[in-house]
Amino acid sequence: MTFTNKNKNFKYSVSLDTSKDIFKVFLTNNPEVYGLGRTIEEAMHNLEELA
């Protein structure tokens, strides 16, 4: 499952690894920059710290 959204700072996509139950939120224009988390909010927070 993947979807794309845009917050006030950047455009990002979210995917769910169902085998590990981990969300991955990555920059749409640079998928090498991403955050991981047990929740979408945690993954977003981790991405925001990098971006």
PyMOL Python script that loads the backbone (N, CA, C, O; Angstrom):
from pymol import cmd

cmd.read_pdbstr("""\
ATOM      1  N   MET A   1       0.855  -1.170   0.000  1.00  0.00           N
ATOM      2  CA  MET A   1       0.000   0.000   0.000  1.00  0.00           C
ATOM      3  C   MET A   1       0.895   1.224   0.000  1.00  0.00           C
ATOM      4  O   MET A   1       1.802   1.336   0.824  1.00  0.00           O
ATOM      5  N   THR A   2       0.644   2.130  -0.910  1.00  0.00           N
ATOM      6  CA  THR A   2       1.401   3.378  -0.976  1.00  0.00           C
ATOM      7  C   THR A   2       0.449   4.511  -1.312  1.00  0.00           C
ATOM      8  O   THR A   2      -0.424   4.353  -2.166  1.00  0.00           O
ATOM      9  N   PHE A   3       0.603   5.640  -0.658  1.00  0.00           N
ATOM     10  CA  PHE A   3      -0.137   6.832  -1.050  1.00  0.00           C
ATOM     11  C   PHE A   3       0.754   8.045  -0.913  1.00  0.00           C
ATOM     12  O   PHE A   3       1.747   8.029  -0.185  1.00  0.00           O
ATOM     13  N   THR A   4       0.387   9.093  -1.619  1.00  0.00           N
ATOM     14  CA  THR A   4       1.185  10.323  -1.638  1.00  0.00           C
ATOM     15  C   THR A   4       0.381  11.449  -1.020  1.00  0.00           C
ATOM     16  O   THR A   4      -0.828  11.552  -1.227  1.00  0.00           O
ATOM     17  N   ASN A   5       1.058  12.286  -0.267  1.00  0.00           N
ATOM     18  CA  ASN A   5       0.429  13.417   0.384  1.00  0.00           C
ATOM     19  C   ASN A   5       1.422  14.569   0.401  1.00  0.00           C
ATOM     20  O   ASN A   5       2.605  14.385   0.114  1.00  0.00           O
ATOM     21  N   LYS A   6       0.943  15.736   0.732  1.00  0.00           N
ATOM     22  CA  LYS A   6       1.822  16.902   0.812  1.00  0.00           C
ATOM     23  C   LYS A   6       1.498  17.641   2.095  1.00  0.00           C
ATOM     24  O   LYS A   6       0.346  17.993   2.348  1.00  0.00           O
ATOM     25  N   ASN A   7       2.527  17.876   2.907  1.00  0.00           N
ATOM     26  CA  ASN A   7       2.319  18.727   4.066  1.00  0.00           C
ATOM     27  C   ASN A   7       2.850  20.109   3.735  1.00  0.00           C
ATOM     28  O   ASN A   7       3.153  20.392   2.576  1.00  0.00           O
ATOM     29  N   LYS A   8       2.967  20.963   4.720  1.00  0.00           N
ATOM     30  CA  LYS A   8       3.371  22.346   4.429  1.00  0.00           C
ATOM     31  C   LYS A   8       4.820  22.472   3.996  1.00  0.00           C
ATOM     32  O   LYS A   8       5.214  23.520   3.484  1.00  0.00           O
ATOM     33  N   ASN A   9       5.630  21.426   4.189  1.00  0.00           N
ATOM     34  CA  ASN A   9       7.051  21.524   3.884  1.00  0.00           C
ATOM     35  C   ASN A   9       7.491  20.699   2.677  1.00  0.00           C
ATOM     36  O   ASN A   9       8.357  21.141   1.922  1.00  0.00           O
ATOM     37  N   PHE A  10       6.928  19.533   2.480  1.00  0.00           N
ATOM     38  CA  PHE A  10       7.389  18.675   1.396  1.00  0.00           C
ATOM     39  C   PHE A  10       6.336  17.646   1.016  1.00  0.00           C
ATOM     40  O   PHE A  10       5.393  17.392   1.765  1.00  0.00           O
ATOM     41  N   LYS A  11       6.512  17.064  -0.154  1.00  0.00           N
ATOM     42  CA  LYS A  11       5.619  16.027  -0.656  1.00  0.00           C
ATOM     43  C   LYS A  11       6.224  14.678  -0.299  1.00  0.00           C
ATOM     44  O   LYS A  11       7.417  14.449  -0.497  1.00  0.00           O
ATOM     45  N   TYR A  12       5.384  13.781   0.234  1.00  0.00           N
ATOM     46  CA  TYR A  12       5.896  12.499   0.691  1.00  0.00           C
ATOM     47  C   TYR A  12       4.942  11.364   0.332  1.00  0.00           C
ATOM     48  O   TYR A  12       3.765  11.586   0.045  1.00  0.00           O
ATOM     49  N   SER A  13       5.469  10.158   0.355  1.00  0.00           N
ATOM     50  CA  SER A  13       4.673   8.951   0.130  1.00  0.00           C
ATOM     51  C   SER A  13       4.830   8.039   1.332  1.00  0.00           C
ATOM     52  O   SER A  13       5.834   8.085   2.043  1.00  0.00           O
ATOM     53  N   VAL A  14       3.812   7.205   1.546  1.00  0.00           N
ATOM     54  CA  VAL A  14       3.818   6.274   2.671  1.00  0.00           C
ATOM     55  C   VAL A  14       3.596   4.870   2.141  1.00  0.00           C
ATOM     56  O   VAL A  14       2.726   4.640   1.300  1.00  0.00           O
ATOM     57  N   SER A  15       4.385   3.938   2.639  1.00  0.00           N
ATOM     58  CA  SER A  15       4.161   2.530   2.314  1.00  0.00           C
ATOM     59  C   SER A  15       4.192   1.738   3.607  1.00  0.00           C
ATOM     60  O   SER A  15       4.767   2.176   4.604  1.00  0.00           O
ATOM     61  N   LEU A  16       3.568   0.564   3.584  1.00  0.00           N
ATOM     62  CA  LEU A  16       3.510  -0.306   4.752  1.00  0.00           C
ATOM     63  C   LEU A  16       4.138  -1.634   4.402  1.00  0.00           C
ATOM     64  O   LEU A  16       3.713  -2.298   3.457  1.00  0.00           O
ATOM     65  N   ASP A  17       5.137  -2.022   5.151  1.00  0.00           N
ATOM     66  CA  ASP A  17       5.752  -3.344   5.010  1.00  0.00           C
ATOM     67  C   ASP A  17       4.958  -4.276   5.923  1.00  0.00           C
ATOM     68  O   ASP A  17       5.173  -4.295   7.135  1.00  0.00           O
ATOM     69  N   THR A  18       4.045  -5.045   5.342  1.00  0.00           N
ATOM     70  CA  THR A  18       3.159  -5.894   6.146  1.00  0.00           C
ATOM     71  C   THR A  18       3.884  -7.072   6.774  1.00  0.00           C
ATOM     72  O   THR A  18       3.403  -7.632   7.759  1.00  0.00           O
ATOM     73  N   SER A  19       5.015  -7.458   6.234  1.00  0.00           N
ATOM     74  CA  SER A  19       5.756  -8.571   6.830  1.00  0.00           C
ATOM     75  C   SER A  19       6.419  -8.156   8.142  1.00  0.00           C
ATOM     76  O   SER A  19       6.652  -8.988   9.018  1.00  0.00           O
ATOM     77  N   LYS A  20       6.725  -6.846   8.272  1.00  0.00           N
ATOM     78  CA  LYS A  20       7.382  -6.348   9.487  1.00  0.00           C
ATOM     79  C   LYS A  20       6.499  -5.375  10.267  1.00  0.00           C
ATOM     80  O   LYS A  20       6.873  -4.934  11.354  1.00  0.00           O
ATOM     81  N   ASP A  21       5.315  -5.033   9.712  1.00  0.00           N
ATOM     82  CA  ASP A  21       4.422  -4.038  10.321  1.00  0.00           C
ATOM     83  C   ASP A  21       5.138  -2.719  10.600  1.00  0.00           C
ATOM     84  O   ASP A  21       5.040  -2.168  11.696  1.00  0.00           O
ATOM     85  N   ILE A  22       5.857  -2.224   9.599  1.00  0.00           N
ATOM     86  CA  ILE A  22       6.598  -0.972   9.701  1.00  0.00           C
ATOM     87  C   ILE A  22       6.158  -0.040   8.570  1.00  0.00           C
ATOM     88  O   ILE A  22       6.082  -0.449   7.412  1.00  0.00           O
ATOM     89  N   PHE A  23       5.869   1.225   8.922  1.00  0.00           N
ATOM     90  CA  PHE A  23       5.560   2.236   7.919  1.00  0.00           C
ATOM     91  C   PHE A  23       6.854   2.886   7.448  1.00  0.00           C
ATOM     92  O   PHE A  23       7.777   3.108   8.232  1.00  0.00           O
ATOM     93  N   LYS A  24       6.904   3.184   6.163  1.00  0.00           N
ATOM     94  CA  LYS A  24       8.032   3.897   5.576  1.00  0.00           C
ATOM     95  C   LYS A  24       7.472   5.137   4.899  1.00  0.00           C
ATOM     96  O   LYS A  24       6.645   5.039   3.993  1.00  0.00           O
ATOM     97  N   VAL A  25       7.921   6.294   5.339  1.00  0.00           N
ATOM     98  CA  VAL A  25       7.503   7.577   4.764  1.00  0.00           C
ATOM     99  C   VAL A  25       8.727   8.153   4.071  1.00  0.00           C
ATOM    100  O   VAL A  25       9.763   8.374   4.699  1.00  0.00           O
ATOM    101  N   PHE A  26       8.600   8.395   2.767  1.00  0.00           N
ATOM    102  CA  PHE A  26       9.759   8.874   2.013  1.00  0.00           C
ATOM    103  C   PHE A  26       9.402  10.060   1.151  1.00  0.00           C
ATOM    104  O   PHE A  26       8.250  10.240   0.755  1.00  0.00           O
ATOM    105  N   LEU A  27      10.424  10.881   0.859  1.00  0.00           N
ATOM    106  CA  LEU A  27      10.226  12.043  -0.005  1.00  0.00           C
ATOM    107  C   LEU A  27       9.907  11.571  -1.412  1.00  0.00           C
ATOM    108  O   LEU A  27      10.579  10.686  -1.940  1.00  0.00           O
ATOM    109  N   THR A  28       8.894  12.151  -2.017  1.00  0.00           N
ATOM    110  CA  THR A  28       8.482  11.756  -3.355  1.00  0.00           C
ATOM    111  C   THR A  28       9.575  12.042  -4.377  1.00  0.00           C
ATOM    112  O   THR A  28       9.787  11.256  -5.300  1.00  0.00           O
ATOM    113  N   ASN A  29      10.261  13.153  -4.216  1.00  0.00           N
ATOM    114  CA  ASN A  29      11.292  13.523  -5.190  1.00  0.00           C
ATOM    115  C   ASN A  29      12.655  12.911  -4.884  1.00  0.00           C
ATOM    116  O   ASN A  29      13.578  13.034  -5.688  1.00  0.00           O
ATOM    117  N   ASN A  30      12.796  12.249  -3.725  1.00  0.00           N
ATOM    118  CA  ASN A  30      14.064  11.605  -3.355  1.00  0.00           C
ATOM    119  C   ASN A  30      13.772  10.429  -2.418  1.00  0.00           C
ATOM    120  O   ASN A  30      13.887  10.569  -1.201  1.00  0.00           O
ATOM    121  N   PRO A  31      13.397   9.279  -2.970  1.00  0.00           N
ATOM    122  CA  PRO A  31      12.997   8.141  -2.133  1.00  0.00           C
ATOM    123  C   PRO A  31      14.120   7.562  -1.277  1.00  0.00           C
ATOM    124  O   PRO A  31      13.869   6.698  -0.437  1.00  0.00           O
ATOM    125  N   GLU A  32      15.346   8.022  -1.477  1.00  0.00           N
ATOM    126  CA  GLU A  32      16.451   7.561  -0.629  1.00  0.00           C
ATOM    127  C   GLU A  32      16.399   8.196   0.759  1.00  0.00           C
ATOM    128  O   GLU A  32      17.063   7.728   1.683  1.00  0.00           O
ATOM    129  N   VAL A  33      15.605   9.267   0.906  1.00  0.00           N
ATOM    130  CA  VAL A  33      15.424   9.927   2.200  1.00  0.00           C
ATOM    131  C   VAL A  33      14.089   9.461   2.759  1.00  0.00           C
ATOM    132  O   VAL A  33      13.036   9.746   2.188  1.00  0.00           O
ATOM    133  N   TYR A  34      14.135   8.732   3.894  1.00  0.00           N
ATOM    134  CA  TYR A  34      12.905   8.172   4.444  1.00  0.00           C
ATOM    135  C   TYR A  34      12.999   8.026   5.958  1.00  0.00           C
ATOM    136  O   TYR A  34      14.080   8.033   6.546  1.00  0.00           O
ATOM    137  N   GLY A  35      11.824   7.893   6.562  1.00  0.00           N
ATOM    138  CA  GLY A  35      11.718   7.619   7.987  1.00  0.00           C
ATOM    139  C   GLY A  35      10.889   6.375   8.190  1.00  0.00           C
ATOM    140  O   GLY A  35       9.951   6.112   7.437  1.00  0.00           O
ATOM    141  N   LEU A  36      11.236   5.605   9.213  1.00  0.00           N
ATOM    142  CA  LEU A  36      10.516   4.378   9.531  1.00  0.00           C
ATOM    143  C   LEU A  36       9.835   4.526  10.879  1.00  0.00           C
ATOM    144  O   LEU A  36      10.298   5.276  11.739  1.00  0.00           O
ATOM    145  N   GLY A  37       8.728   3.804  11.063  1.00  0.00           N
ATOM    146  CA  GLY A  37       8.054   3.831  12.351  1.00  0.00           C
ATOM    147  C   GLY A  37       6.949   2.810  12.452  1.00  0.00           C
ATOM    148  O   GLY A  37       6.467   2.295  11.443  1.00  0.00           O
ATOM    149  N   ARG A  38       6.549   2.518  13.680  1.00  0.00           N
ATOM    150  CA  ARG A  38       5.433   1.594  13.925  1.00  0.00           C
ATOM    151  C   ARG A  38       4.097   2.229  13.547  1.00  0.00           C
ATOM    152  O   ARG A  38       3.134   1.526  13.242  1.00  0.00           O
ATOM    153  N   THR A  39       4.044   3.572  13.567  1.00  0.00           N
ATOM    154  CA  THR A  39       2.858   4.303  13.141  1.00  0.00           C
ATOM    155  C   THR A  39       3.263   5.276  12.034  1.00  0.00           C
ATOM    156  O   THR A  39       4.443   5.581  11.863  1.00  0.00           O
ATOM    157  N   ILE A  40       2.273   5.757  11.290  1.00  0.00           N
ATOM    158  CA  ILE A  40       2.563   6.750  10.251  1.00  0.00           C
ATOM    159  C   ILE A  40       3.124   8.014  10.897  1.00  0.00           C
ATOM    160  O   ILE A  40       4.048   8.630  10.365  1.00  0.00           O
ATOM    161  N   GLU A  41       2.569   8.396  12.038  1.00  0.00           N
ATOM    162  CA  GLU A  41       3.025   9.600  12.726  1.00  0.00           C
ATOM    163  C   GLU A  41       4.484   9.478  13.155  1.00  0.00           C
ATOM    164  O   GLU A  41       5.252  10.432  13.029  1.00  0.00           O
ATOM    165  N   GLU A  42       4.869   8.304  13.662  1.00  0.00           N
ATOM    166  CA  GLU A  42       6.255   8.095  14.072  1.00  0.00           C
ATOM    167  C   GLU A  42       7.193   8.142  12.863  1.00  0.00           C
ATOM    168  O   GLU A  42       8.266   8.740  12.927  1.00  0.00           O
ATOM    169  N   ALA A  43       6.783   7.511  11.770  1.00  0.00           N
ATOM    170  CA  ALA A  43       7.595   7.531  10.549  1.00  0.00           C
ATOM    171  C   ALA A  43       7.703   8.952   9.998  1.00  0.00           C
ATOM    172  O   ALA A  43       8.776   9.353   9.547  1.00  0.00           O
ATOM    173  N   MET A  44       6.610   9.722  10.028  1.00  0.00           N
ATOM    174  CA  MET A  44       6.630  11.125   9.578  1.00  0.00           C
ATOM    175  C   MET A  44       7.585  11.938  10.440  1.00  0.00           C
ATOM    176  O   MET A  44       8.381  12.721   9.923  1.00  0.00           O
ATOM    177  N   HIS A  45       7.507  11.756  11.738  1.00  0.00           N
ATOM    178  CA  HIS A  45       8.388  12.482  12.654  1.00  0.00           C
ATOM    179  C   HIS A  45       9.848  12.175  12.334  1.00  0.00           C
ATOM    180  O   HIS A  45      10.682  13.080  12.302  1.00  0.00           O
ATOM    181  N   ASN A  46      10.154  10.915  12.101  1.00  0.00           N
ATOM    182  CA  ASN A  46      11.528  10.523  11.783  1.00  0.00           C
ATOM    183  C   ASN A  46      11.979  11.112  10.448  1.00  0.00           C
ATOM    184  O   ASN A  46      13.141  11.495  10.307  1.00  0.00           O
ATOM    185  N   LEU A  47      11.082  11.189   9.473  1.00  0.00           N
ATOM    186  CA  LEU A  47      11.417  11.811   8.194  1.00  0.00           C
ATOM    187  C   LEU A  47      11.653  13.304   8.360  1.00  0.00           C
ATOM    188  O   LEU A  47      12.601  13.850   7.797  1.00  0.00           O
ATOM    189  N   GLU A  48      10.800  13.965   9.126  1.00  0.00           N
ATOM    190  CA  GLU A  48      10.941  15.412   9.324  1.00  0.00           C
ATOM    191  C   GLU A  48      12.280  15.761   9.961  1.00  0.00           C
ATOM    192  O   GLU A  48      12.837  16.824   9.686  1.00  0.00           O
ATOM    193  N   GLU A  49      12.801  14.882  10.806  1.00  0.00           N
ATOM    194  CA  GLU A  49      14.111  15.133  11.411  1.00  0.00           C
ATOM    195  C   GLU A  49      15.228  15.079  10.370  1.00  0.00           C
ATOM    196  O   GLU A  49      16.264  15.722  10.537  1.00  0.00           O
ATOM    197  N   LEU A  50      15.020  14.312   9.298  1.00  0.00           N
ATOM    198  CA  LEU A  50      16.028  14.171   8.249  1.00  0.00           C
ATOM    199  C   LEU A  50      15.898  15.215   7.152  1.00  0.00           C
ATOM    200  O   LEU A  50      16.898  15.653   6.584  1.00  0.00           O
ATOM    201  N   ALA A  51      14.670  15.611   6.856  1.00  0.00           N
ATOM    202  CA  ALA A  51      14.412  16.491   5.705  1.00  0.00           C
ATOM    203  C   ALA A  51      14.644  17.950   6.025  1.00  0.00           C
ATOM    204  O   ALA A  51      14.469  18.808   5.159  1.00  0.00           O
TER     205      ALA A  51
END
""", "prot")
cmd.dss("prot")
cmd.show_as("cartoon", "prot")
cmd.util.cbc("prot")
cmd.orient("prot")
